Amino acid sequence: MSEVASELARVRGAFRQPTLTLLHQRQAPVVIAVFRAAFGRDNRPVPTARLHAQVEDHLGRLRGAGEPDVPVGSGREVCLRWMRGQWLVRTLDDSGREVYALTSHAQQALELVKALSRDRATLSEHRIATLLSTVRRFNSEANPDRTARVTLLNAEIARLTAERDRLVDGAELEPATPDYMLEGFTELQLLISALPSDFARVEERFAQIRAEILASFRSEARPAGEVIDDYLARADALMTATPEGRAFEGAFALLRDDSMVGQLRDDLAALLEHPLSDQLLADGERAELRGTVRLIREGLDRVLSQRSRVTSTLKEYIVSHDATRDRELEQTLRRIESELMTWMAHSGPRATVDLPLLPARVEVEQMRERFHDPADDVVPTRLADLAPPETAGPSRQDLMALGGPSLADLRERLDRAMGSPDPAASLGDLFDSLDPSLRRPVEILGLLHLAADRDLAAEERTEPYRAVRPDGSQRTFRVPLVPLPGTDPSAPDLDRTPQEDAR
C-alpha cells in the first residue's frame, strides 16, 4: 500500500469517530448549541426527564426562529438518536437517579467549536517561551545522563537566583503586556477546557471494562475458582492495564496532594486579580477559570465512582456465586444419567416413559414457621438486690451561698453606712468593705436594688466591684457609679480601669 493510501485509511478511520460524525452532519450547529445550552459550561449530568423537556423546548424555539436544519421528533426521540450516535450516555448518579451525560466524543466536539469561536492564537513571545520552558523541563526530568541533568538544574537555579537577586536589589519590575496576558489566558483556557473530555474518556473506559467483565462472567466456561482468581488479578491491575487507567493514576497522584491543589487555587486567584484580567476576560471566562479546582475534583469523583462500580461487579459475582448449588446440580445430573443407563439396559429400543415437563407441586395446608425452643422457657436470672448508695445532701450553708442576695443584711449595712459620720464615698466602696460572705456577685444586684429604693441616682461613670464567689475565686465587675449622700462623687477617680478588670 502506498503512503497516500495508508494515510487515507487513517483519515477515514478518524472521520468514522463519533466526534467528527457529529461535526460533519448538516445539523451539527443546532446539536452543539443545544448541548451547550442544556449542559452548561461544566458539562454536568442532567436528569432524564428534564433533558427531554429542555431539548424539546430548545428545538421548538429554533424552529420558531426560522432555523431550517432542526432535528424532528420529541425530546425523548431526539435524545435516543443522539445516544445511538454515541454523543449522549444514560447512567445513574450517586442518588440512583437516571441522568444523561455527554460522552467524551461530544465534549471533544464542544471543545473544538469553543476553541474555534475564540480569537485564534498566533505566533507570539508567550507561546515560544512556553515551548522552550516545556522542552527544557521535559529534558531535565527525562534525560538519562546524570551529568546533563545536574547541568540543566544548575543552570535553572542560577537563572532563578539571578532574577530573585535583581528584584531584591530594587530593579525595575517589567509589567506584562496585554498581548502577553491575552495569549496566556487563551492557552490556559484551552488546557482547562480539555479536562472534562479527558475525564469522560477514562470514565467510559471503565464502563467498557465493566461490560466486558459482565459478558465474560455470563459466557465463562472455565471452573469458578479459576474465573475468580483471573478477574481478581485483573481488578488489581485494572489501573495499569490500559493507557487511560495509567494516565488517570498519574493525574490522581498529583491532584490528591492538597498542597499542590492549594497552590493551583492560589495561582488562579492571583491571575484573576491581575489589573489586566478585567479587560481581557468576560464574566463567564472568569467563572470558568475560578471553577477549575472544582471541575477537577468532580471529574475525579466521577471516574472513581465508575471504578467502584467495576469493583462492585467483581464483588457481586463472588458473593452471589454459589459453588454448593453448582455441585448439587452436577450430582443430580450424574444421578439422572445413571438412572437413564439402567433403564436403557432393561427396556427395548422403542420403549417410552411419560415424564412431566415440570415436577408436581407439593400441596401443604399449613407448615409451622417456628418450632418450640426450650431455651425460651428458661426463667431469667434473679436480679441482685443492691441498696442505693448513701449520699450526703448539701448543707444549709451551701444552699444559702448559692441563693439570691441577702437583702436584710445588705439593708442593715447600707443604713449604717448612710448614717455614719464618715460614710463610704460610693456604693462600690461600701461593697468592697463588706465581709466576703456578702460580696458574692449576686449581692451587687441586691445593693443596686436597695439604692434604687432610696432614690440614689447612678452616674455614667463606672467603678469596680470586687466580688468573691462561694468557691473563693474573685471577679471584678464594672458597675455605674452610685455616690452615697454626704460625699463628693467627683473626688475619687472611680472610672479608671484596673489591671484586674481585663476579664
C-alpha positions as CSV (number, residue, x, y, z in Angstrom):
1,M,0.0,0.0,0.0
2,S,1.3,3.4,-0.9
3,E,1.9,6.1,1.6
4,V,-1.0,8.2,0.5
5,A,-3.3,5.2,0.6
6,S,-2.4,4.4,4.1
7,E,-2.8,8.0,5.1
8,L,-6.3,7.9,3.5
9,A,-7.2,4.9,5.6
10,R,-6.1,6.6,8.8
11,V,-8.1,9.7,7.8
12,R,-11.2,7.7,7.1
13,G,-10.9,5.9,10.4
14,A,-10.7,9.3,12.1
15,F,-13.8,10.5,10.2
16,R,-15.7,7.4,11.5
17,Q,-15.1,8.6,15.1
18,P,-18.3,10.0,16.8
19,T,-16.6,13.4,17.2
20,L,-16.3,14.0,13.5
21,T,-19.6,12.4,12.6
22,L,-21.2,14.9,14.9
23,L,-19.4,17.9,13.4
24,H,-19.7,16.6,9.8
25,Q,-23.5,16.4,9.7
26,R,-25.8,19.2,8.5
27,Q,-27.5,19.7,11.8
28,A,-24.2,20.0,13.8
29,P,-24.6,23.7,14.7
30,V,-28.0,23.1,16.2
31,V,-26.9,20.0,18.1
32,I,-23.8,21.8,19.5
33,A,-25.9,24.8,20.5
34,V,-28.5,22.5,22.3
35,F,-25.7,20.7,24.1
36,R,-24.1,23.9,25.3
37,A,-27.4,25.3,26.5
38,A,-28.6,22.2,28.3
39,F,-25.3,21.0,29.9
40,G,-23.7,24.4,30.6
41,R,-20.0,25.2,30.9
42,D,-19.4,22.4,33.4
43,N,-21.0,19.6,31.4
44,R,-22.8,18.3,34.4
45,P,-25.2,15.4,34.1
46,V,-28.9,16.3,33.6
47,P,-31.9,14.2,34.8
48,T,-33.5,12.3,32.0
49,A,-37.0,13.9,32.1
50,R,-35.5,17.4,32.4
51,L,-33.3,16.9,29.4
52,H,-36.2,15.6,27.3
53,A,-38.2,18.7,28.2
54,Q,-35.2,21.1,27.6
55,V,-34.3,19.6,24.2
56,E,-38.0,19.8,23.1
57,D,-38.2,23.4,24.2
58,H,-34.9,24.4,22.6
59,L,-35.7,22.8,19.3
60,G,-39.2,24.5,19.3
61,R,-37.6,27.9,19.8
62,L,-35.1,27.3,17.0
63,R,-38.0,26.3,14.6
64,G,-39.9,29.4,15.6
65,A,-36.8,31.5,14.8
66,G,-36.8,30.1,11.3
67,E,-33.8,27.7,11.6
68,P,-34.2,25.1,8.8
69,D,-31.9,22.3,10.0
70,V,-33.6,21.3,13.2
71,P,-34.0,17.6,14.3
72,V,-37.6,16.3,14.1
73,G,-39.3,14.4,16.8
74,S,-40.0,14.7,20.5
75,G,-37.2,15.4,23.0
76,R,-37.1,11.8,24.1
77,E,-36.8,10.6,20.4
78,V,-34.0,13.1,19.7
79,C,-32.1,12.1,22.8
80,L,-32.3,8.4,21.9
81,R,-30.9,9.2,18.4
82,W,-28.1,11.1,20.0
83,M,-27.4,8.1,22.2
84,R,-27.1,5.9,19.2
85,G,-24.7,8.4,17.7
86,Q,-22.6,8.0,20.9
87,W,-22.9,11.6,21.9
88,L,-25.1,11.0,24.9
89,V,-25.0,8.3,27.5
90,R,-27.6,7.4,30.1
91,T,-26.4,6.3,33.6
92,L,-27.3,6.5,37.3
93,D,-25.9,9.2,39.6
94,D,-24.9,8.7,43.2
95,S,-28.5,9.1,44.4
96,G,-29.8,6.5,42.0
97,R,-31.5,8.9,39.6
98,E,-31.3,8.3,35.8
99,V,-29.3,11.1,34.2
100,Y,-27.9,12.0,30.7
101,A,-24.2,12.8,30.4
102,L,-22.2,14.0,27.4
103,T,-19.7,11.4,26.1
104,S,-16.1,12.2,25.6
105,H,-16.7,12.5,21.8
106,A,-19.4,15.1,22.3
107,Q,-17.3,17.0,24.8
108,Q,-14.3,17.0,22.4
109,A,-16.6,18.4,19.7
110,L,-17.7,21.1,22.1
111,E,-14.1,22.0,22.9
112,L,-13.2,22.2,19.2
113,V,-16.1,24.5,18.5
114,K,-15.4,26.6,21.5
115,A,-11.7,26.9,20.5
116,L,-12.7,28.0,17.0
117,S,-15.1,30.6,18.3
118,R,-12.3,32.3,20.2
119,D,-9.8,34.6,18.6
120,R,-7.2,32.4,17.0
121,A,-3.9,32.4,18.8
122,T,-0.9,33.5,16.6
123,L,2.8,33.1,17.0
124,S,3.9,35.2,19.9
125,E,6.6,35.5,22.5
126,H,4.5,33.8,25.1
127,R,3.9,30.7,23.0
128,I,7.7,30.4,22.2
129,A,8.6,31.0,25.8
130,T,6.1,28.3,26.9
131,L,7.5,25.9,24.3
132,L,11.1,26.5,25.4
133,S,10.2,26.1,29.1
134,T,8.3,22.9,28.5
135,V,11.0,21.3,26.4
136,R,13.6,22.4,29.0
137,R,11.6,20.9,31.9
138,F,10.9,17.7,29.9
139,N,14.6,17.3,29.1
140,S,15.7,17.9,32.7
141,E,13.2,15.3,34.0
142,A,13.8,12.6,31.3
143,N,17.5,13.0,30.3
144,P,19.2,9.6,31.1
145,D,22.6,11.3,31.6
146,R,23.2,12.2,35.2
147,T,25.7,14.9,34.4
148,A,23.4,16.5,31.9
149,R,20.6,16.6,34.4
150,V,22.8,18.2,37.0
151,T,24.0,20.8,34.5
152,L,20.4,21.7,33.5
153,L,19.3,22.0,37.1
154,N,22.3,24.2,38.0
155,A,21.6,26.5,35.0
156,E,17.9,26.8,36.1
157,I,18.9,27.5,39.7
158,A,21.4,30.2,38.6
159,R,18.8,31.8,36.4
160,L,16.2,31.9,39.1
161,T,18.7,33.1,41.7
162,A,19.8,36.0,39.4
163,E,16.2,37.1,38.8
164,R,15.5,36.9,42.6
165,D,18.6,39.0,43.4
166,R,17.7,41.5,40.8
167,L,14.2,42.0,42.2
168,V,15.5,42.1,45.8
169,D,18.0,44.8,44.8
170,G,15.2,47.0,43.7
171,A,15.4,46.6,39.9
172,E,12.5,47.7,37.8
173,L,9.7,45.1,37.6
174,E,8.7,44.8,34.0
175,P,4.9,44.6,33.7
176,A,3.3,42.0,31.4
177,T,1.8,43.5,28.2
178,P,-1.9,43.0,27.3
179,D,-0.9,40.8,24.4
180,Y,1.2,38.5,26.6
181,M,-1.7,38.2,29.2
182,L,-4.2,37.5,26.5
183,E,-2.1,34.8,25.0
184,G,-1.5,33.2,28.4
185,F,-5.2,33.3,29.3
186,T,-6.1,31.7,25.9
187,E,-3.7,28.8,26.4
188,L,-4.9,28.3,29.9
189,Q,-8.5,28.2,28.8
190,L,-7.6,25.6,26.1
191,L,-5.9,23.4,28.7
192,I,-8.8,23.6,31.2
193,S,-11.5,23.1,28.5
194,A,-9.8,19.7,27.6
195,L,-10.1,18.3,31.1
196,P,-13.8,17.3,31.0
197,S,-13.4,15.2,27.9
198,D,-10.3,13.6,29.3
199,F,-12.1,12.5,32.5
200,A,-15.1,11.3,30.4
201,R,-12.8,9.2,28.3
202,V,-11.3,7.5,31.4
203,E,-14.8,7.0,32.8
204,E,-16.1,5.4,29.5
205,R,-13.1,3.1,29.5
206,F,-14.0,1.8,33.0
207,A,-17.7,1.4,31.9
208,Q,-16.4,-0.6,28.9
209,I,-14.3,-2.8,31.2
210,R,-17.3,-3.4,33.4
211,A,-19.4,-4.5,30.4
212,E,-16.5,-6.9,29.3
213,I,-16.3,-8.4,32.8
214,L,-20.1,-9.0,32.9
215,A,-20.0,-10.6,29.4
216,S,-17.2,-12.8,30.4
217,F,-19.0,-13.9,33.6
218,R,-22.0,-14.9,31.6
219,S,-20.1,-16.9,29.0
220,E,-17.3,-18.3,31.1
221,A,-16.7,-22.0,30.6
222,R,-13.8,-22.4,33.0
223,P,-14.1,-23.6,36.6
224,A,-15.4,-21.0,39.1
225,G,-12.2,-20.8,41.1
226,E,-10.1,-20.1,38.0
227,V,-12.6,-17.4,36.9
228,I,-12.5,-15.7,40.3
229,D,-8.7,-15.8,40.5
230,D,-8.3,-14.4,37.0
231,Y,-10.7,-11.5,37.5
232,L,-9.4,-10.6,40.9
233,A,-5.9,-10.3,39.4
234,R,-7.4,-8.2,36.6
235,A,-9.0,-6.0,39.2
236,D,-5.7,-5.5,40.9
237,A,-4.0,-4.4,37.7
238,L,-7.0,-2.5,36.4
239,M,-5.4,0.9,36.6
240,T,-2.2,-0.2,34.9
241,A,-3.7,-2.4,32.1
242,T,-5.0,0.4,29.9
243,P,-3.4,3.7,28.7
244,E,-6.4,5.6,30.1
245,G,-6.0,4.0,33.5
246,R,-2.3,4.7,33.7
247,A,-2.9,8.3,32.7
248,F,-5.6,8.7,35.3
249,E,-3.4,7.2,38.0
250,G,-0.7,9.7,37.2
251,A,-3.1,12.6,37.3
252,F,-4.7,11.3,40.5
253,A,-1.3,11.0,42.2
254,L,-0.7,14.7,41.5
255,L,-4.1,16.1,42.3
256,R,-4.6,14.3,45.6
257,D,-1.8,16.4,47.0
258,D,-3.6,19.1,49.0
259,S,-0.7,21.5,48.9
260,M,-0.5,21.3,45.1
261,V,-4.2,21.8,44.7
262,G,-4.0,24.8,47.1
263,Q,-1.1,26.2,45.1
264,L,-3.2,25.9,41.9
265,R,-6.1,27.7,43.5
266,D,-3.8,30.5,44.7
267,D,-2.2,30.9,41.3
268,L,-5.5,31.1,39.6
269,A,-6.8,33.7,42.1
270,A,-3.6,35.8,41.6
271,L,-4.1,35.7,37.8
272,L,-7.7,36.7,38.1
273,E,-6.8,39.7,40.3
274,H,-4.3,41.0,37.8
275,P,-5.2,44.6,36.7
276,L,-5.5,43.5,33.0
277,S,-7.8,40.5,33.7
278,D,-10.9,42.6,33.8
279,Q,-10.2,44.0,30.4
280,L,-9.3,40.7,28.7
281,L,-11.8,38.2,30.3
282,A,-15.6,38.1,30.2
283,D,-17.6,37.2,33.3
284,G,-18.2,33.7,32.0
285,E,-14.5,33.1,31.3
286,R,-13.5,34.3,34.8
287,A,-16.1,32.0,36.3
288,E,-14.7,29.1,34.3
289,L,-11.1,29.8,35.4
290,R,-12.3,30.2,39.0
291,G,-14.0,26.8,39.0
292,T,-11.0,24.9,37.7
293,V,-10.3,23.1,41.0
294,R,-14.0,22.2,41.4
295,L,-14.0,20.9,37.8
296,I,-11.0,18.7,38.5
297,R,-12.5,17.3,41.7
298,E,-15.8,16.5,40.1
299,G,-14.1,14.7,37.2
300,L,-12.0,12.6,39.7
301,D,-15.1,11.8,41.7
302,R,-17.0,10.5,38.6
303,V,-14.0,8.4,37.5
304,L,-13.6,6.9,41.0
305,S,-17.3,6.2,41.1
306,Q,-17.1,4.3,37.8
307,R,-14.1,2.4,39.1
308,S,-16.0,1.5,42.2
309,R,-18.8,0.0,40.0
310,V,-16.2,-2.2,38.3
311,T,-15.0,-3.4,41.7
312,S,-18.6,-4.0,42.9
313,T,-19.3,-6.1,39.8
314,L,-16.5,-8.4,40.9
315,K,-17.7,-8.5,44.4
316,E,-21.3,-9.2,43.5
317,Y,-20.2,-12.1,41.3
318,I,-18.1,-13.6,44.1
319,V,-20.8,-13.2,46.7
320,S,-23.7,-14.4,44.5
321,H,-21.8,-17.4,43.0
322,D,-23.0,-20.5,44.9
323,A,-20.4,-23.3,44.5
324,T,-22.6,-25.7,46.6
325,R,-25.5,-25.2,44.3
326,D,-23.3,-26.0,41.3
327,R,-22.1,-29.2,42.9
328,E,-25.7,-30.3,43.8
329,L,-26.7,-29.7,40.2
330,E,-23.8,-31.7,38.9
331,Q,-24.6,-34.6,41.2
332,T,-28.3,-34.5,40.2
333,L,-27.3,-34.7,36.5
334,R,-25.0,-37.6,37.2
335,R,-27.8,-39.5,39.0
336,I,-30.2,-38.8,36.1
337,E,-27.6,-40.2,33.7
338,S,-27.0,-43.3,35.9
339,E,-30.8,-44.0,36.1
340,L,-31.1,-43.5,32.4
341,M,-28.4,-46.0,31.6
342,T,-30.1,-48.5,34.0
343,W,-33.5,-48.0,32.3
344,M,-31.9,-48.4,28.8
345,A,-30.3,-51.7,29.8
346,H,-33.7,-53.3,30.7
347,S,-36.0,-51.7,28.1
348,G,-36.4,-52.0,24.4
349,P,-35.4,-49.6,21.7
350,R,-39.0,-48.3,21.2
351,A,-39.9,-48.1,24.9
352,T,-41.2,-44.8,26.2
353,V,-41.9,-43.3,29.6
354,D,-44.2,-40.4,30.3
355,L,-42.4,-37.7,32.3
356,P,-44.0,-34.4,33.4
357,L,-42.4,-31.3,32.0
358,L,-42.2,-29.8,35.5
359,P,-42.3,-31.6,38.8
360,A,-45.6,-31.9,40.6
361,R,-46.4,-29.1,43.1
362,V,-46.5,-30.0,46.7
363,E,-49.7,-29.1,48.4
364,V,-49.2,-28.2,52.1
365,E,-52.1,-26.8,54.0
366,Q,-50.1,-25.4,56.9
367,M,-46.5,-25.5,57.9
368,R,-45.1,-24.4,61.2
369,E,-42.8,-21.5,60.7
370,R,-41.4,-21.6,64.3
371,F,-40.8,-24.7,66.4
372,H,-40.6,-24.9,70.2
373,D,-37.3,-23.9,71.7
374,P,-36.8,-25.0,75.3
375,A,-34.5,-22.0,75.8
376,D,-37.5,-19.7,75.5
377,D,-39.0,-21.1,78.8
378,V,-35.9,-20.6,81.0
379,V,-36.6,-18.4,84.0
380,P,-34.4,-15.3,83.8
381,T,-31.6,-14.8,86.3
382,R,-32.8,-13.1,89.5
383,L,-31.6,-9.5,89.8
384,A,-29.3,-8.7,92.6
385,D,-30.7,-6.6,95.5
386,L,-28.5,-3.6,95.5
387,A,-29.2,-0.9,98.0
388,P,-28.9,2.7,96.7
389,P,-25.7,4.4,97.7
390,E,-26.0,6.8,100.6
391,T,-25.3,10.4,99.5
392,A,-25.0,13.3,101.8
393,G,-27.2,16.2,100.8
394,P,-25.9,19.8,100.7
395,S,-25.8,21.8,103.9
396,R,-27.8,24.9,104.7
397,Q,-24.7,27.0,104.4
398,D,-24.1,25.6,100.9
399,L,-27.6,26.3,99.8
400,M,-27.5,29.8,101.2
401,A,-24.3,30.5,99.3
402,L,-26.0,29.6,96.0
403,G,-29.1,31.6,96.7
404,G,-30.2,35.2,96.0
405,P,-28.9,38.4,97.6
406,S,-29.0,38.8,101.4
407,L,-31.3,41.8,101.4
408,A,-31.8,42.1,105.1
409,D,-28.0,42.1,105.9
410,L,-27.3,44.5,103.0
411,R,-30.1,46.9,104.1
412,E,-28.6,47.0,107.6
413,R,-25.1,47.7,106.2
414,L,-26.4,50.4,103.8
415,D,-28.4,52.1,106.5
416,R,-25.4,52.0,108.9
417,A,-23.1,53.5,106.2
418,M,-25.5,56.3,105.3
419,G,-25.9,57.2,108.9
420,S,-22.2,57.1,109.7
421,P,-20.3,60.4,110.2
422,D,-17.7,59.1,107.8
423,P,-19.7,57.3,105.1
424,A,-18.2,55.5,102.2
425,A,-17.7,57.5,99.0
426,S,-19.8,55.3,96.8
427,L,-21.8,52.1,96.7
428,G,-18.7,50.3,95.3
429,D,-16.6,51.3,98.3
430,L,-19.3,50.1,100.6
431,F,-19.4,46.7,98.7
432,D,-15.6,46.3,99.0
433,S,-15.7,46.9,102.7
434,L,-18.3,44.1,103.4
435,D,-17.5,40.6,104.6
436,P,-16.6,38.0,101.9
437,S,-19.9,36.3,102.5
438,L,-21.7,39.5,101.5
439,R,-19.5,40.1,98.4
440,R,-20.9,37.4,96.1
441,P,-21.7,38.6,92.6
442,V,-25.4,38.4,93.3
443,E,-25.1,40.8,96.2
444,I,-24.2,43.6,93.7
445,L,-27.8,43.3,92.3
446,G,-29.1,43.5,95.9
447,L,-27.2,46.6,96.7
448,L,-28.4,48.3,93.4
449,H,-32.0,47.3,94.3
450,L,-31.7,48.9,97.7
451,A,-30.1,52.0,96.3
452,A,-33.0,52.4,93.8
453,D,-35.5,52.2,96.7
454,R,-33.7,55.1,98.4
455,D,-33.6,57.1,95.1
456,L,-29.9,57.1,94.9
457,A,-29.0,58.1,91.3
458,A,-26.3,56.4,89.2
459,E,-23.8,58.3,87.0
460,E,-22.4,57.5,83.6
461,R,-19.0,56.7,85.1
462,T,-18.3,53.2,86.4
463,E,-16.5,51.9,89.4
464,P,-15.1,48.4,90.2
465,Y,-16.9,45.9,92.4
466,R,-14.5,43.2,93.6
467,A,-16.8,40.2,94.2
468,V,-15.8,36.9,95.9
469,R,-17.6,33.7,94.7
470,P,-18.6,30.9,97.1
471,D,-15.6,28.8,96.0
472,G,-13.2,31.6,96.9
473,S,-12.4,32.8,93.4
474,Q,-12.6,36.6,92.7
475,R,-14.1,38.5,89.9
476,T,-14.2,42.3,89.2
477,F,-17.3,43.9,87.7
478,R,-17.6,47.4,86.3
479,V,-20.9,49.0,87.6
480,P,-22.3,52.5,87.2
481,L,-21.1,54.8,90.0
482,V,-23.7,55.4,92.7
483,P,-22.4,58.1,95.2
484,L,-23.7,58.0,98.8
485,P,-25.2,61.1,100.4
486,G,-22.8,63.4,102.1
487,T,-19.8,62.5,99.8
488,D,-18.2,64.3,96.9
489,P,-18.6,61.9,93.8
490,S,-16.1,63.8,91.7
491,A,-13.2,63.5,94.2
492,P,-12.1,59.9,93.5
493,D,-11.1,58.7,90.0
494,L,-13.5,55.9,90.0
495,D,-13.7,55.5,86.2
496,R,-10.2,54.1,85.8
497,T,-9.8,50.6,84.6
498,P,-7.6,48.5,86.9
499,Q,-5.4,45.7,85.8
500,E,-7.6,43.0,87.2
501,D,-10.6,44.2,85.1
502,A,-9.3,42.5,81.9
503,R,-11.9,39.9,82.3
